[in-house]
Amino acid sequence: AQSVTQLGSHVSVSEGALVLLRCNYSSSVPPYLFWYVQYPNQGLQLLLKYTSAATLVKGINGFEAEFKKSETSFHLTKPSAHMSDAAEYFCAVTSNSGGGADGLTFGKGTHLIIQP
Amino acid sequence: DADVTQTPRNRITKTGKRIMLECSQTKGHDRMYWYRQDPGLGLRLIYYSFDVKDINKGEISDGYSVSRQAQAKFSLSLESAIPNQTALYFCATSDFGGGGYTFGSGTRLTVV
C-alpha cells in the first residue's frame, strides 16, 4: 500500500520569498512521484514528475523537487514566489512496478497563499 | 480538442436519481481512471480499467459502477445518487510506464 502526507494544509509566503511545500511518501516498492497544481475552478496540471532518473527534477513555472529516498520525501520548491502561484498543490505517488498501473495515490493537498 | 474530455462539466441532480458521467480520450492509452475530489481530502480513486475487459475497484467504489465501452470511453454511474456523492469528479488516462497521466477538466456533481 502507498500513502502520501503533505505537511500543512495551508502555507502562506510573501511574494518574492522561497516556496517550500512538503511531501513525504510511503511505498514498499520504488515509486514514481508527481506534483500537480490546481488553480481555482480548474483541473489538474502536472508540475513535475520523478520516474527514477535524476533525483532533482525541474518542472514548469520555476518549480523543482528533489527525491530523497533516505527521507522518503519529495518536497516542492520555488526560489521566488509570484502572485500567480496561489493555488492548491497535490503530491501523488504510484508504483513503478507494473508501470504504475494501479493509479495515483494523492496527498490531501496544500493551499498556497501568496501575500503581496 | 482536449485529450481527455468529460461530460457534463456541471450537473445538479436529485437524491435517488441515476446519473452517468462520461469520459472519452484521444490519447490512445489503455489505462483509464475515475477519481473524486473533496475539499481537504485530495483525490481518491473510485475505479480503474486496464482495457475493455479489465475493471478494478479503487479505494472508494461503493455506490458507484463503471463501464468501459471501448478503449477510448470510460463511464462512471451513480445508480442512486446521495448528497454524500456531491464532489468534483476527474477522469484520467495513463500510458504504460506510469510516467504520463492525463486528467480531464472535471465534472462538478451536486446531489440535492
Interface residues (C-beta under 8 A of the other chain):
Chain A: S9 Y32 F34 Q42 G43 L44 L46 K49 T51 F90 A92 T94 S95 N96 G98 G99 G100 A101 D102 G103 L104 T105 F106 G107 K108 G109
Chain B: R31 Y33 Y35 G40 L41 G42 L43 R44 L45 Y48 F50 N56 G58 F90 A92 S94 F96 G97 G98 G99 Y101 F103 G104 S105 G106
